[in-house]
Each structure stands twice: as structure tokens, then as C-alpha cells.
Amino acid sequence: MSEDIQSYIFLVIGAVCLLIASLFAGNVEWVLGTTESSYYETLAIAFILILIAGIFWVSAARSLKK
């Protein structure tokens, strides 16, 4: 697989991770039936997915720079 195709795949994977993270973070609410642990676990998962998206985007940008 060429490096250009790999870079674009990394950009798409990063975008999907960011989309899922924003869906999680945007829809989490403290409502009746929500436990404290599930609320904070959802925020932690969203944060981790945002970090993973950033890693994919940085590696794609470094690959395209070469």
C-alpha cells in the first residue's frame, strides 16, 4: 500500500474516532438511572477516542509531509 493511501486511510479513521467521541460526549447526561461510574466512563471513553483521533491525524500529517 502506498504511503499516500495509508495517510488518507489514517485521516478517515481519525475522523470516525472523532465522530464517535463527539456523539458520546454530546449525548451523555446526568438523568434518572444514570450511575456516577457510567457517566464518567462515557466521558473517559470520549476523551480517549479524541486522543486516538489526534494520533491518527498527526501520523497522517507526518507521512504526507515527507
N, C-alpha and C positions, 0 to 999 in steps of 0.2 A: 504494500500500500504506500502510495507516495505521501510525502510529508504534508503537502497542501491538503489532501483529502483528510488526513488524520487531524489536521488543525481545525478544519471545518466540522468534523465529527465532534471534536472536543468542545467547540463553540456551541453546538446543538445540545450536547449532553449538559453543559453548564447552564444553558437556558432552561432546559427541562428541570434541572435541580432547583433553579431559582423560582420557576413557576410553581413547583410543588411546595417549596418552602413558603412562598407568599400566600398560597392557598391555606396552608396550615396556620400561619401566623395571623392571617386576616380573619379567619373564622373561629379562632379559639376565643371562648367567652366563659366567664365565670357565671354559670347558671345553675339552677336546681339540678342536682345529680352529678355535678362535676366535682371530682375529688381534687384535692390540692396537688397530689402527685401527678395525676393525669394532665392537669393544666400546665404544670411546669415541665413535664416530659414532652408535651407537644411543642412548647416554646424552645426547648433544648434541641429537639429534632429539627425544627425550622432553622435554628441558628447553625447547626451542623451542616444542613443542606446548603445554606448560604455560603459557608466556608468551602464546601466541596465545589460549588459552582465557581467560586473565585479561583480555586486551584486549577480547575479545568481551563478557565479563561486566561490565566497567567501562562500556563504551559502552552496554550494555543498561540498566544501573542509572541512568546519567545520563539516558537517554532516558525511563525510567519516572518519574524524579524530577520532570520538567517538567510 
